[in-house]
Amino acid sequence: MSDADERYMRMALTEARMAAEEGEVPVGAVIVCRGKVVSRAHNQTELLHDVTAHAEMLAITAAANALGGKYLTDCTLYVTVEPCPMCAGAIGWAQVQRVVWGTDDEKRGFRRYAPGVLHPRCTTSGGILEEECRRLMKDFFASRR
């Protein structure tokens, strides 16, 4: 894990905590392009009444707007939880260069259902600040029971 990976994952964790405070599933995302943060987002499915308003989807849209184009070929997406197949599909279409996540999603993660959906040149890294990311999810769902 590089210092940059840890720094940007901490930003994603901040977004995830904001989601939890708003009653959303605590997932946060940050997109970095050439060393600069170009977007941040957290889940807003409840607020927007939109099942597609995942942190990754919102961050991709914001990054594309900020950069003025639909392809994010020079970008890295940091997300606290392994993306779902829907988000991974969008990540693939946006041609994100690298995806870094905190904790695996064994039930709904893209690697279980659609392992080939990312762009062929996309690289991935998992387990960055894994325990913090996992704990945030577990605590959130424990508080809902």
RAKAMO-V902975 format. One record per helix or strand of 2 or more residues. SS is the DSSP state (helix for helix, strand for strand). FROM is the first residue (numbers start at 1). TO is the last residue. Records with the same first field share a line. If there is no record, write none. Layout:
# RAKAMO-V902975
SS=FROM-TO + FROM-TO
This chain:
# RAKAMO-V902975
helix=3-21 + 45-48 + 55-67 + 85-93 + 110-113 + 130-144
strand=28-33 + 36-42 + 75-81 + 98-103 + 123-125
